[in-house]
Amino acid sequence: MTNNNESILKNADFAYMQKRMLWISVERRRAFSDESIQDHDGRWLASKLSEDVPEGEFRFYSNSVWAPEVKMEVLEELGLTGVIPT
């Protein structure tokens, strides 16, 4: 399952951020944790990829709750200031 989900993300132009163990797409304004793509099937991933992310937001998908400060750190590392993490 993981390899299939990783292939889906690679084909959707997501890049892997080793430091954070995240699959990230700045263009799509989404990030998926390793554990989330390992624990869910391709249908789950496809549904999350098709969700509308409102302008000015960046969506994080993870099995655990991330502190807002950590999400902001990731966004700063990506050079995305003024974006709201959800």
N, CA, C and O atoms as a Maestro MAE file, in Angstrom:
{
 s_m_m2io_version
 :::
 2.0.0
}

f_m_ct {
 s_m_title
 :::
 protein
 m_atom[344] {
  # First column is atom index #
  i_m_mmod_type
  r_m_x_coord
  r_m_y_coord
  r_m_z_coord
  i_m_residue_number
  s_m_chain_name
  s_m_pdb_residue_name
  s_m_pdb_atom_name
  i_m_atomic_number
  :::
  1 25 0.831 -1.202 0.000 1 A "MET " " N  " 7
  2 3 0.000 0.000 0.000 1 A "MET " " CA " 6
  3 2 0.866 1.252 0.000 1 A "MET " " C  " 6
  4 15 0.587 2.197 -0.737 1 A "MET " " O  " 8
  5 25 1.907 1.268 0.814 2 A "THR " " N  " 7
  6 3 2.741 2.457 0.901 2 A "THR " " CA " 6
  7 2 3.343 2.800 -0.451 2 A "THR " " C  " 6
  8 15 3.295 3.953 -0.881 2 A "THR " " O  " 8
  9 25 3.912 1.804 -1.123 3 A "ASN " " N  " 7
  10 3 4.546 2.089 -2.404 3 A "ASN " " CA " 6
  11 2 3.550 2.662 -3.395 3 A "ASN " " C  " 6
  12 15 3.881 3.573 -4.154 3 A "ASN " " O  " 8
  13 25 2.321 2.131 -3.393 4 A "ASN " " N  " 7
  14 3 1.310 2.659 -4.288 4 A "ASN " " CA " 6
  15 2 0.997 4.109 -3.925 4 A "ASN " " C  " 6
  16 15 0.913 4.959 -4.811 4 A "ASN " " O  " 8
  17 25 0.824 4.401 -2.645 5 A "ASN " " N  " 7
  18 3 0.542 5.773 -2.229 5 A "ASN " " CA " 6
  19 2 1.717 6.693 -2.542 5 A "ASN " " C  " 6
  20 15 1.520 7.834 -2.959 5 A "ASN " " O  " 8
  21 25 2.919 6.206 -2.344 6 A "GLU " " N  " 7
  22 3 4.095 7.015 -2.688 6 A "GLU " " CA " 6
  23 2 4.122 7.292 -4.181 6 A "GLU " " C  " 6
  24 15 4.452 8.403 -4.595 6 A "GLU " " O  " 8
  25 25 3.784 6.309 -4.989 7 A "SER " " N  " 7
  26 3 3.738 6.499 -6.446 7 A "SER " " CA " 6
  27 2 2.688 7.532 -6.826 7 A "SER " " C  " 6
  28 15 2.919 8.374 -7.694 7 A "SER " " O  " 8
  29 25 1.537 7.462 -6.172 8 A "ILE " " N  " 7
  30 3 0.475 8.434 -6.432 8 A "ILE " " CA " 6
  31 2 0.976 9.840 -6.124 8 A "ILE " " C  " 6
  32 15 0.763 10.768 -6.905 8 A "ILE " " O  " 8
  33 25 1.642 9.992 -4.984 9 A "LEU " " N  " 7
  34 3 2.144 11.320 -4.596 9 A "LEU " " CA " 6
  35 2 3.245 11.805 -5.534 9 A "LEU " " C  " 6
  36 15 3.270 12.978 -5.909 9 A "LEU " " O  " 8
  37 25 4.145 10.917 -5.910 10 A "LYS " " N  " 7
  38 3 5.196 11.303 -6.853 10 A "LYS " " CA " 6
  39 2 4.594 11.747 -8.173 10 A "LYS " " C  " 6
  40 15 5.022 12.748 -8.748 10 A "LYS " " O  " 8
  41 25 3.602 11.007 -8.660 11 A "ASN " " N  " 7
  42 3 2.951 11.350 -9.926 11 A "ASN " " CA " 6
  43 2 2.171 12.653 -9.830 11 A "ASN " " C  " 6
  44 15 1.912 13.307 -10.841 11 A "ASN " " O  " 8
  45 25 1.797 13.029 -8.607 12 A "ALA " " N  " 7
  46 3 1.072 14.292 -8.398 12 A "ALA " " CA " 6
  47 2 2.036 15.428 -8.055 12 A "ALA " " C  " 6
  48 15 1.614 16.481 -7.576 12 A "ALA " " O  " 8
  49 25 3.329 15.213 -8.300 13 A "ASP " " N  " 7
  50 3 4.376 16.222 -8.094 13 A "ASP " " CA " 6
  51 2 4.592 16.605 -6.627 13 A "ASP " " C  " 6
  52 15 4.941 17.746 -6.326 13 A "ASP " " O  " 8
  53 25 4.387 15.655 -5.722 14 A "PHE " " N  " 7
  54 3 4.746 15.866 -4.328 14 A "PHE " " CA " 6
  55 2 6.225 15.532 -4.169 14 A "PHE " " C  " 6
  56 15 6.748 14.648 -4.848 14 A "PHE " " O  " 8
  57 25 6.882 16.238 -3.279 15 A "ALA " " N  " 7
  58 3 8.295 15.980 -2.977 15 A "ALA " " CA " 6
  59 2 8.394 15.501 -1.533 15 A "ALA " " C  " 6
  60 15 7.606 15.896 -0.675 15 A "ALA " " O  " 8
  61 25 9.370 14.650 -1.288 16 A "TYR " " N  " 7
  62 3 9.548 14.129 0.063 16 A "TYR " " CA " 6
  63 2 10.484 15.038 0.847 16 A "TYR " " C  " 6
  64 15 11.581 15.354 0.387 16 A "TYR " " O  " 8
  65 25 10.050 15.454 2.023 17 A "MET " " N  " 7
  66 3 10.845 16.290 2.926 17 A "MET " " CA " 6
  67 2 11.358 15.382 4.046 17 A "MET " " C  " 6
  68 15 10.666 15.142 5.036 17 A "MET " " O  " 8
  69 25 12.585 14.881 3.870 18 A "GLN " " N  " 7
  70 3 13.162 13.898 4.781 18 A "GLN " " CA " 6
  71 2 13.178 14.400 6.223 18 A "GLN " " C  " 6
  72 15 12.835 13.656 7.142 18 A "GLN " " O  " 8
  73 25 13.568 15.639 6.423 19 A "LYS " " N  " 7
  74 3 13.695 16.199 7.768 19 A "LYS " " CA " 6
  75 2 12.391 16.082 8.565 19 A "LYS " " C  " 6
  76 15 12.408 15.838 9.771 19 A "LYS " " O  " 8
  77 25 11.277 16.257 7.881 20 A "ARG " " N  " 7
  78 3 9.961 16.231 8.535 20 A "ARG " " CA " 6
  79 2 9.186 14.945 8.271 20 A "ARG " " C  " 6
  80 15 8.113 14.738 8.837 20 A "ARG " " O  " 8
  81 25 9.728 14.073 7.406 21 A "MET " " N  " 7
  82 3 9.062 12.836 7.016 21 A "MET " " CA " 6
  83 2 7.667 13.135 6.464 21 A "MET " " C  " 6
  84 15 6.667 12.537 6.863 21 A "MET " " O  " 8
  85 25 7.646 14.089 5.526 22 A "LEU " " N  " 7
  86 3 6.406 14.551 4.904 22 A "LEU " " CA " 6
  87 2 6.515 14.516 3.388 22 A "LEU " " C  " 6
  88 15 7.582 14.740 2.818 22 A "LEU " " O  " 8
  89 25 5.400 14.234 2.757 23 A "TRP " " N  " 7
  90 3 5.240 14.409 1.324 23 A "TRP " " CA " 6
  91 2 4.545 15.743 1.141 23 A "TRP " " C  " 6
  92 15 3.453 15.947 1.671 23 A "TRP " " O  " 8
  93 25 5.163 16.665 0.394 24 A "ILE " " N  " 7
  94 3 4.674 18.036 0.332 24 A "ILE " " CA " 6
  95 2 4.491 18.494 -1.114 24 A "ILE " " C  " 6
  96 15 5.292 18.188 -1.997 24 A "ILE " " O  " 8
  97 25 3.412 19.235 -1.315 25 A "SER " " N  " 7
  98 3 3.205 19.950 -2.576 25 A "SER " " CA " 6
  99 2 2.820 21.386 -2.231 25 A "SER " " C  " 6
  100 15 1.742 21.642 -1.696 25 A "SER " " O  " 8
  101 25 3.713 22.311 -2.545 26 A "VAL " " N  " 7
  102 3 3.421 23.731 -2.312 26 A "VAL " " CA " 6
  103 2 2.286 24.158 -3.233 26 A "VAL " " C  " 6
  104 15 1.385 24.887 -2.819 26 A "VAL " " O  " 8
  105 25 2.331 23.708 -4.472 27 A "GLU " " N  " 7
  106 3 1.308 24.082 -5.452 27 A "GLU " " CA " 6
  107 2 -0.089 23.628 -5.019 27 A "GLU " " C  " 6
  108 15 -1.062 24.368 -5.164 27 A "GLU " " O  " 8
  109 25 -0.178 22.408 -4.487 28 A "ARG " " N  " 7
  110 3 -1.477 21.873 -4.053 28 A "ARG " " CA " 6
  111 2 -1.821 22.275 -2.610 28 A "ARG " " C  " 6
  112 15 -2.937 22.049 -2.144 28 A "ARG " " O  " 8
  113 25 -0.858 22.867 -1.922 29 A "ARG " " N  " 7
  114 3 -1.019 23.326 -0.536 29 A "ARG " " CA " 6
  115 2 -1.452 22.179 0.385 29 A "ARG " " C  " 6
  116 15 -2.431 22.279 1.125 29 A "ARG " " O  " 8
  117 25 -0.674 21.079 0.307 30 A "ARG " " N  " 7
  118 3 -0.956 19.899 1.112 30 A "ARG " " CA " 6
  119 2 0.344 19.237 1.547 30 A "ARG " " C  " 6
  120 15 1.372 19.326 0.875 30 A "ARG " " O  " 8
  121 25 0.260 18.566 2.703 31 A "ALA " " N  " 7
  122 3 1.373 17.746 3.191 31 A "ALA " " CA " 6
  123 2 0.799 16.481 3.821 31 A "ALA " " C  " 6
  124 15 -0.177 16.538 4.569 31 A "ALA " " O  " 8
  125 25 1.410 15.347 3.515 32 A "PHE " " N  " 7
  126 3 0.998 14.064 4.064 32 A "PHE " " CA " 6
  127 2 2.163 13.466 4.855 32 A "PHE " " C  " 6
  128 15 3.287 13.392 4.357 32 A "PHE " " O  " 8
  129 25 1.889 13.046 6.074 33 A "SER " " N  " 7
  130 3 2.932 12.392 6.863 33 A "SER " " CA " 6
  131 2 3.142 10.970 6.335 33 A "SER " " C  " 6
  132 15 2.249 10.379 5.728 33 A "SER " " O  " 8
  133 25 4.339 10.437 6.579 34 A "ASP " " N  " 7
  134 3 4.618 9.050 6.204 34 A "ASP " " CA " 6
  135 2 3.578 8.108 6.786 34 A "ASP " " C  " 6
  136 15 3.050 7.240 6.089 34 A "ASP " " O  " 8
  137 25 3.288 8.287 8.074 35 A "GLU " " N  " 7
  138 3 2.362 7.363 8.724 35 A "GLU " " CA " 6
  139 2 0.963 7.425 8.105 35 A "GLU " " C  " 6
  140 15 0.274 6.408 8.026 35 A "GLU " " O  " 8
  141 25 0.552 8.594 7.673 36 A "SER " " N  " 7
  142 3 -0.791 8.692 7.079 36 A "SER " " CA " 6
  143 2 -0.883 7.929 5.762 36 A "SER " " C  " 6
  144 15 -1.905 7.303 5.480 36 A "SER " " O  " 8
  145 25 0.169 7.976 4.957 37 A "ILE " " N  " 7
  146 3 0.089 7.247 3.686 37 A "ILE " " CA " 6
  147 2 0.347 5.751 3.880 37 A "ILE " " C  " 6
  148 15 -0.040 4.942 3.037 37 A "ILE " " O  " 8
  149 25 0.995 5.383 4.980 38 A "GLN " " N  " 7
  150 3 1.194 3.964 5.277 38 A "GLN " " CA " 6
  151 2 -0.066 3.322 5.839 38 A "GLN " " C  " 6
  152 15 -0.333 2.145 5.597 38 A "GLN " " O  " 8
  153 25 -0.836 4.095 6.587 39 A "ASP " " N  " 7
  154 3 -1.997 3.543 7.292 39 A "ASP " " CA " 6
  155 2 -3.302 3.642 6.516 39 A "ASP " " C  " 6
  156 15 -4.318 3.106 6.959 39 A "ASP " " O  " 8
  157 25 -3.300 4.313 5.372 40 A "HIS " " N  " 7
  158 3 -4.519 4.481 4.592 40 A "HIS " " CA " 6
  159 2 -4.321 3.941 3.180 40 A "HIS " " C  " 6
  160 15 -3.202 3.843 2.678 40 A "HIS " " O  " 8
  161 25 -5.422 3.601 2.569 41 A "ASP " " N  " 7
  162 3 -5.345 3.046 1.217 41 A "ASP " " CA " 6
  163 2 -5.410 4.148 0.155 41 A "ASP " " C  " 6
  164 15 -5.562 5.329 0.466 41 A "ASP " " O  " 8
  165 25 -5.295 3.736 -1.068 42 A "GLY " " N  " 7
  166 3 -5.288 4.671 -2.177 42 A "GLY " " CA " 6
  167 2 -6.575 5.453 -2.333 42 A "GLY " " C  " 6
  168 15 -6.556 6.596 -2.789 42 A "GLY " " O  " 8
  169 25 -7.699 4.846 -1.958 43 A "ARG " " N  " 7
  170 3 -8.981 5.570 -2.033 43 A "ARG " " CA " 6
  171 2 -8.991 6.748 -1.076 43 A "ARG " " C  " 6
  172 15 -9.467 7.830 -1.418 43 A "ARG " " O  " 8
  173 25 -8.461 6.536 0.136 44 A "TRP " " N  " 7
  174 3 -8.376 7.629 1.112 44 A "TRP " " CA " 6
  175 2 -7.507 8.750 0.546 44 A "TRP " " C  " 6
  176 15 -7.876 9.924 0.592 44 A "TRP " " O  " 8
  177 25 -6.344 8.366 0.010 45 A "LEU " " N  " 7
  178 3 -5.422 9.358 -0.528 45 A "LEU " " CA " 6
  179 2 -6.069 10.115 -1.689 45 A "LEU " " C  " 6
  180 15 -5.966 11.339 -1.764 45 A "LEU " " O  " 8
  181 25 -6.726 9.403 -2.578 46 A "ALA " " N  " 7
  182 3 -7.381 10.051 -3.712 46 A "ALA " " CA " 6
  183 2 -8.447 11.042 -3.237 46 A "ALA " " C  " 6
  184 15 -8.595 12.121 -3.812 46 A "ALA " " O  " 8
  185 25 -9.183 10.676 -2.191 47 A "SER " " N  " 7
  186 3 -10.213 11.593 -1.693 47 A "SER " " CA " 6
  187 2 -9.586 12.847 -1.095 47 A "SER " " C  " 6
  188 15 -10.122 13.943 -1.259 47 A "SER " " O  " 8
  189 25 -8.464 12.701 -0.409 48 A "LYS " " N  " 7
  190 3 -7.789 13.868 0.175 48 A "LYS " " CA " 6
  191 2 -7.176 14.749 -0.915 48 A "LYS " " C  " 6
  192 15 -7.169 15.974 -0.800 48 A "LYS " " O  " 8
  193 25 -6.670 14.123 -1.956 49 A "LEU " " N  " 7
  194 3 -6.098 14.898 -3.064 49 A "LEU " " CA " 6
  195 2 -7.163 15.664 -3.835 49 A "LEU " " C  " 6
  196 15 -6.873 16.691 -4.449 49 A "LEU " " O  " 8
  197 25 -8.394 15.165 -3.803 50 A "SER " " N  " 7
  198 3 -9.460 15.837 -4.553 50 A "SER " " CA " 6
  199 2 -10.179 16.899 -3.719 50 A "SER " " C  " 6
  200 15 -10.986 17.654 -4.260 50 A "SER " " O  " 8
  201 25 -9.905 16.971 -2.425 51 A "GLU " " N  " 7
  202 3 -10.536 17.987 -1.581 51 A "GLU " " CA " 6
  203 2 -10.099 19.387 -2.005 51 A "GLU " " C  " 6
  204 15 -8.974 19.598 -2.459 51 A "GLU " " O  " 8
  205 25 -10.998 20.312 -1.848 52 A "ASP " " N  " 7
  206 3 -10.694 21.705 -2.127 52 A "ASP " " CA " 6
  207 2 -9.971 22.303 -0.916 52 A "ASP " " C  " 6
  208 15 -10.473 22.239 0.206 52 A "ASP " " O  " 8
  209 25 -8.814 22.872 -1.145 53 A "VAL " " N  " 7
  210 3 -8.097 23.589 -0.089 53 A "VAL " " CA " 6
  211 2 -8.307 25.075 -0.358 53 A "VAL " " C  " 6
  212 15 -7.834 25.600 -1.366 53 A "VAL " " O  " 8
  213 25 -9.010 25.748 0.536 54 A "PRO " " N  " 7
  214 3 -9.296 27.168 0.308 54 A "PRO " " CA " 6
  215 2 -8.019 27.992 0.120 54 A "PRO " " C  " 6
  216 15 -6.979 27.702 0.712 54 A "PRO " " O  " 8
  217 25 -8.125 29.000 -0.700 55 A "GLU " " N  " 7
  218 3 -7.002 29.910 -0.948 55 A "GLU " " CA " 6
  219 2 -6.494 30.452 0.387 55 A "GLU " " C  " 6
  220 15 -7.284 30.831 1.252 55 A "GLU " " O  " 8
  221 25 -5.191 30.487 0.548 56 A "GLY " " N  " 7
  222 3 -4.590 31.010 1.770 56 A "GLY " " CA " 6
  223 2 -4.428 29.984 2.876 56 A "GLY " " C  " 6
  224 15 -3.963 30.315 3.967 56 A "GLY " " O  " 8
  225 25 -4.813 28.724 2.603 57 A "GLU " " N  " 7
  226 3 -4.652 27.656 3.590 57 A "GLU " " CA " 6
  227 2 -3.681 26.604 3.074 57 A "GLU " " C  " 6
  228 15 -3.466 26.468 1.870 57 A "GLU " " O  " 8
  229 25 -3.105 25.873 4.004 58 A "PHE " " N  " 7
  230 3 -2.236 24.747 3.687 58 A "PHE " " CA " 6
  231 2 -2.687 23.602 4.583 58 A "PHE " " C  " 6
  232 15 -2.724 23.750 5.805 58 A "PHE " " O  " 8
  233 25 -3.027 22.472 3.994 59 A "ARG " " N  " 7
  234 3 -3.609 21.368 4.736 59 A "ARG " " CA " 6
  235 2 -2.564 20.299 5.058 59 A "ARG " " C  " 6
  236 15 -1.807 19.868 4.188 59 A "ARG " " O  " 8
  237 25 -2.540 19.884 6.320 60 A "PHE " " N  " 7
  238 3 -1.667 18.813 6.801 60 A "PHE " " CA " 6
  239 2 -2.505 17.581 7.098 60 A "PHE " " C  " 6
  240 15 -3.536 17.670 7.764 60 A "PHE " " O  " 8
  241 25 -2.058 16.425 6.600 61 A "TYR " " N  " 7
  242 3 -2.722 15.150 6.878 61 A "TYR " " CA " 6
  243 2 -1.751 14.274 7.661 61 A "TYR " " C  " 6
  244 15 -0.651 13.970 7.199 61 A "TYR " " O  " 8
  245 25 -2.178 13.878 8.849 62 A "SER " " N  " 7
  246 3 -1.343 13.066 9.717 62 A "SER " " CA " 6
  247 2 -2.238 12.247 10.630 62 A "SER " " C  " 6
  248 15 -3.390 12.609 10.869 62 A "SER " " O  " 8
  249 25 -1.713 11.151 11.136 63 A "ASN " " N  " 7
  250 3 -2.473 10.336 12.081 63 A "ASN " " CA " 6
  251 2 -2.472 10.941 13.479 63 A "ASN " " C  " 6
  252 15 -3.303 10.584 14.315 63 A "ASN " " O  " 8
  253 25 -1.558 11.838 13.728 64 A "SER " " N  " 7
  254 3 -1.479 12.477 15.042 64 A "SER " " CA " 6
  255 2 -1.717 13.978 14.886 64 A "SER " " C  " 6
  256 15 -1.604 14.538 13.796 64 A "SER " " O  " 8
  257 25 -2.043 14.596 15.992 65 A "VAL " " N  " 7
  258 3 -2.294 16.035 15.986 65 A "VAL " " CA " 6
  259 2 -0.957 16.760 16.090 65 A "VAL " " C  " 6
  260 15 -0.148 16.478 16.974 65 A "VAL " " O  " 8
  261 25 -0.744 17.685 15.188 66 A "TRP " " N  " 7
  262 3 0.479 18.484 15.196 66 A "TRP " " CA " 6
  263 2 0.208 19.803 15.884 66 A "TRP " " C  " 6
  264 15 -0.841 20.419 15.692 66 A "TRP " " O  " 8
  265 25 1.160 20.226 16.681 67 A "ALA " " N  " 7
  266 3 1.046 21.539 17.316 67 A "ALA " " CA " 6
  267 2 1.070 22.612 16.232 67 A "ALA " " C  " 6
  268 15 1.807 22.487 15.254 67 A "ALA " " O  " 8
  269 25 0.274 23.658 16.396 68 A "PRO " " N  " 7
  270 3 0.273 24.738 15.407 68 A "PRO " " CA " 6
  271 2 1.674 25.309 15.146 68 A "PRO " " C  " 6
  272 15 1.987 25.714 14.027 68 A "PRO " " O  " 8
  273 25 2.509 25.336 16.189 69 A "GLU " " N  " 7
  274 3 3.865 25.870 16.036 69 A "GLU " " CA " 6
  275 2 4.687 25.033 15.064 69 A "GLU " " C  " 6
  276 15 5.478 25.571 14.289 69 A "GLU " " O  " 8
  277 25 4.498 23.715 15.107 70 A "VAL " " N  " 7
  278 3 5.247 22.823 14.216 70 A "VAL " " CA " 6
  279 2 4.793 23.032 12.771 70 A "VAL " " C  " 6
  280 15 5.616 23.079 11.857 70 A "VAL " " O  " 8
  281 25 3.485 23.157 12.572 71 A "LYS " " N  " 7
  282 3 2.978 23.422 11.225 71 A "LYS " " CA " 6
  283 2 3.539 24.736 10.692 71 A "LYS " " C  " 6
  284 15 3.916 24.827 9.524 71 A "LYS " " O  " 8
  285 25 3.593 25.746 11.545 72 A "MET " " N  " 7
  286 3 4.134 27.040 11.124 72 A "MET " " CA " 6
  287 2 5.616 26.929 10.773 72 A "MET " " C  " 6
  288 15 6.073 27.563 9.823 72 A "MET " " O  " 8
  289 25 6.375 26.126 11.532 73 A "GLU " " N  " 7
  290 3 7.790 25.909 11.221 73 A "GLU " " CA " 6
  291 2 7.947 25.309 9.830 73 A "GLU " " C  " 6
  292 15 8.805 25.735 9.057 73 A "GLU " " O  " 8
  293 25 7.119 24.320 9.513 74 A "VAL " " N  " 7
  294 3 7.182 23.681 8.191 74 A "VAL " " CA " 6
  295 2 6.889 24.707 7.100 74 A "VAL " " C  " 6
  296 15 7.593 24.776 6.092 74 A "VAL " " O  " 8
  297 25 5.852 25.494 7.313 75 A "LEU " " N  " 7
  298 3 5.497 26.506 6.318 75 A "LEU " " CA " 6
  299 2 6.608 27.535 6.149 75 A "LEU " " C  " 6
  300 15 6.877 27.972 5.030 75 A "LEU " " O  " 8
  301 25 7.253 27.926 7.236 76 A "GLU " " N  " 7
  302 3 8.375 28.859 7.154 76 A "GLU " " CA " 6
  303 2 9.532 28.248 6.378 76 A "GLU " " C  " 6
  304 15 10.175 28.929 5.579 76 A "GLU " " O  " 8
  305 25 9.800 26.959 6.613 77 A "GLU " " N  " 7
  306 3 10.868 26.273 5.886 77 A "GLU " " CA " 6
  307 2 10.572 26.249 4.382 77 A "GLU " " C  " 6
  308 15 11.492 26.241 3.565 77 A "GLU " " O  " 8
  309 25 9.303 26.237 4.029 78 A "LEU " " N  " 7
  310 3 8.893 26.226 2.622 78 A "LEU " " CA " 6
  311 2 8.799 27.628 2.043 78 A "LEU " " C  " 6
  312 15 8.554 27.799 0.849 78 A "LEU " " O  " 8
  313 25 8.994 28.629 2.889 79 A "GLY " " N  " 7
  314 3 8.892 30.007 2.435 79 A "GLY " " CA " 6
  315 2 7.466 30.483 2.267 79 A "GLY " " C  " 6
  316 15 7.195 31.421 1.517 79 A "GLY " " O  " 8
  317 25 6.561 29.833 2.966 80 A "LEU " " N  " 7
  318 3 5.144 30.190 2.864 80 A "LEU " " CA " 6
  319 2 4.692 30.944 4.112 80 A "LEU " " C  " 6
  320 15 4.227 30.348 5.084 80 A "LEU " " O  " 8
  321 25 4.836 32.228 4.065 81 A "THR " " N  " 7
  322 3 4.370 33.052 5.181 81 A "THR " " CA " 6
  323 2 2.992 33.604 4.835 81 A "THR " " C  " 6
  324 15 2.682 33.829 3.665 81 A "THR " " O  " 8
  325 25 2.199 33.812 5.818 82 A "GLY " " N  " 7
  326 3 0.865 34.323 5.585 82 A "GLY " " CA " 6
  327 2 -0.141 33.267 5.169 82 A "GLY " " C  " 6
  328 15 -1.263 33.598 4.787 82 A "GLY " " O  " 8
  329 25 0.249 31.987 5.238 83 A "VAL " " N  " 7
  330 3 -0.648 30.880 4.911 83 A "VAL " " CA " 6
  331 2 -1.123 30.277 6.220 83 A "VAL " " C  " 6
  332 15 -0.348 30.156 7.168 83 A "VAL " " O  " 8
  333 25 -2.380 29.901 6.276 84 A "ILE " " N  " 7
  334 3 -2.959 29.329 7.478 84 A "ILE " " CA " 6
  335 2 -2.861 27.805 7.434 84 A "ILE " " C  " 6
  336 15 -3.397 27.184 6.516 84 A "ILE " " O  " 8
  337 25 -2.188 27.193 8.408 85 A "PRO " " N  " 7
  338 3 -2.119 25.724 8.428 85 A "PRO " " CA " 6
  339 2 -3.408 25.124 8.992 85 A "PRO " " C  " 6
  340 15 -3.925 25.575 10.014 85 A "PRO " " O  " 8
  341 25 -3.908 24.109 8.311 86 A "THR " " N  " 7
  342 3 -5.091 23.401 8.795 86 A "THR " " CA " 6
  343 2 -4.832 21.924 8.855 86 A "THR " " C  " 6
  344 15 -5.716 21.158 9.241 86 A "THR " " O  " 8
  :::
 }
 m_bond[343] {
  # First column is bond index #
  i_m_from
  i_m_to
  i_m_order
  :::
  1 1 2 1
  2 2 3 1
  3 3 4 2
  4 3 5 1
  5 5 6 1
  6 6 7 1
  7 7 8 2
  8 7 9 1
  9 9 10 1
  10 10 11 1
  11 11 12 2
  12 11 13 1
  13 13 14 1
  14 14 15 1
  15 15 16 2
  16 15 17 1
  17 17 18 1
  18 18 19 1
  19 19 20 2
  20 19 21 1
  21 21 22 1
  22 22 23 1
  23 23 24 2
  24 23 25 1
  25 25 26 1
  26 26 27 1
  27 27 28 2
  28 27 29 1
  29 29 30 1
  30 30 31 1
  31 31 32 2
  32 31 33 1
  33 33 34 1
  34 34 35 1
  35 35 36 2
  36 35 37 1
  37 37 38 1
  38 38 39 1
  39 39 40 2
  40 39 41 1
  41 41 42 1
  42 42 43 1
  43 43 44 2
  44 43 45 1
  45 45 46 1
  46 46 47 1
  47 47 48 2
  48 47 49 1
  49 49 50 1
  50 50 51 1
  51 51 52 2
  52 51 53 1
  53 53 54 1
  54 54 55 1
  55 55 56 2
  56 55 57 1
  57 57 58 1
  58 58 59 1
  59 59 60 2
  60 59 61 1
  61 61 62 1
  62 62 63 1
  63 63 64 2
  64 63 65 1
  65 65 66 1
  66 66 67 1
  67 67 68 2
  68 67 69 1
  69 69 70 1
  70 70 71 1
  71 71 72 2
  72 71 73 1
  73 73 74 1
  74 74 75 1
  75 75 76 2
  76 75 77 1
  77 77 78 1
  78 78 79 1
  79 79 80 2
  80 79 81 1
  81 81 82 1
  82 82 83 1
  83 83 84 2
  84 83 85 1
  85 85 86 1
  86 86 87 1
  87 87 88 2
  88 87 89 1
  89 89 90 1
  90 90 91 1
  91 91 92 2
  92 91 93 1
  93 93 94 1
  94 94 95 1
  95 95 96 2
  96 95 97 1
  97 97 98 1
  98 98 99 1
  99 99 100 2
  100 99 101 1
  101 101 102 1
  102 102 103 1
  103 103 104 2
  104 103 105 1
  105 105 106 1
  106 106 107 1
  107 107 108 2
  108 107 109 1
  109 109 110 1
  110 110 111 1
  111 111 112 2
  112 111 113 1
  113 113 114 1
  114 114 115 1
  115 115 116 2
  116 115 117 1
  117 117 118 1
  118 118 119 1
  119 119 120 2
  120 119 121 1
  121 121 122 1
  122 122 123 1
  123 123 124 2
  124 123 125 1
  125 125 126 1
  126 126 127 1
  127 127 128 2
  128 127 129 1
  129 129 130 1
  130 130 131 1
  131 131 132 2
  132 131 133 1
  133 133 134 1
  134 134 135 1
  135 135 136 2
  136 135 137 1
  137 137 138 1
  138 138 139 1
  139 139 140 2
  140 139 141 1
  141 141 142 1
  142 142 143 1
  143 143 144 2
  144 143 145 1
  145 145 146 1
  146 146 147 1
  147 147 148 2
  148 147 149 1
  149 149 150 1
  150 150 151 1
  151 151 152 2
  152 151 153 1
  153 153 154 1
  154 154 155 1
  155 155 156 2
  156 155 157 1
  157 157 158 1
  158 158 159 1
  159 159 160 2
  160 159 161 1
  161 161 162 1
  162 162 163 1
  163 163 164 2
  164 163 165 1
  165 165 166 1
  166 166 167 1
  167 167 168 2
  168 167 169 1
  169 169 170 1
  170 170 171 1
  171 171 172 2
  172 171 173 1
  173 173 174 1
  174 174 175 1
  175 175 176 2
  176 175 177 1
  177 177 178 1
  178 178 179 1
  179 179 180 2
  180 179 181 1
  181 181 182 1
  182 182 183 1
  183 183 184 2
  184 183 185 1
  185 185 186 1
  186 186 187 1
  187 187 188 2
  188 187 189 1
  189 189 190 1
  190 190 191 1
  191 191 192 2
  192 191 193 1
  193 193 194 1
  194 194 195 1
  195 195 196 2
  196 195 197 1
  197 197 198 1
  198 198 199 1
  199 199 200 2
  200 199 201 1
  201 201 202 1
  202 202 203 1
  203 203 204 2
  204 203 205 1
  205 205 206 1
  206 206 207 1
  207 207 208 2
  208 207 209 1
  209 209 210 1
  210 210 211 1
  211 211 212 2
  212 211 213 1
  213 213 214 1
  214 214 215 1
  215 215 216 2
  216 215 217 1
  217 217 218 1
  218 218 219 1
  219 219 220 2
  220 219 221 1
  221 221 222 1
  222 222 223 1
  223 223 224 2
  224 223 225 1
  225 225 226 1
  226 226 227 1
  227 227 228 2
  228 227 229 1
  229 229 230 1
  230 230 231 1
  231 231 232 2
  232 231 233 1
  233 233 234 1
  234 234 235 1
  235 235 236 2
  236 235 237 1
  237 237 238 1
  238 238 239 1
  239 239 240 2
  240 239 241 1
  241 241 242 1
  242 242 243 1
  243 243 244 2
  244 243 245 1
  245 245 246 1
  246 246 247 1
  247 247 248 2
  248 247 249 1
  249 249 250 1
  250 250 251 1
  251 251 252 2
  252 251 253 1
  253 253 254 1
  254 254 255 1
  255 255 256 2
  256 255 257 1
  257 257 258 1
  258 258 259 1
  259 259 260 2
  260 259 261 1
  261 261 262 1
  262 262 263 1
  263 263 264 2
  264 263 265 1
  265 265 266 1
  266 266 267 1
  267 267 268 2
  268 267 269 1
  269 269 270 1
  270 270 271 1
  271 271 272 2
  272 271 273 1
  273 273 274 1
  274 274 275 1
  275 275 276 2
  276 275 277 1
  277 277 278 1
  278 278 279 1
  279 279 280 2
  280 279 281 1
  281 281 282 1
  282 282 283 1
  283 283 284 2
  284 283 285 1
  285 285 286 1
  286 286 287 1
  287 287 288 2
  288 287 289 1
  289 289 290 1
  290 290 291 1
  291 291 292 2
  292 291 293 1
  293 293 294 1
  294 294 295 1
  295 295 296 2
  296 295 297 1
  297 297 298 1
  298 298 299 1
  299 299 300 2
  300 299 301 1
  301 301 302 1
  302 302 303 1
  303 303 304 2
  304 303 305 1
  305 305 306 1
  306 306 307 1
  307 307 308 2
  308 307 309 1
  309 309 310 1
  310 310 311 1
  311 311 312 2
  312 311 313 1
  313 313 314 1
  314 314 315 1
  315 315 316 2
  316 315 317 1
  317 317 318 1
  318 318 319 1
  319 319 320 2
  320 319 321 1
  321 321 322 1
  322 322 323 1
  323 323 324 2
  324 323 325 1
  325 325 326 1
  326 326 327 1
  327 327 328 2
  328 327 329 1
  329 329 330 1
  330 330 331 1
  331 331 332 2
  332 331 333 1
  333 333 334 1
  334 334 335 1
  335 335 336 2
  336 335 337 1
  337 337 338 1
  338 338 339 1
  339 339 340 2
  340 339 341 1
  341 341 342 1
  342 342 343 1
  343 343 344 2
  :::
 }
}
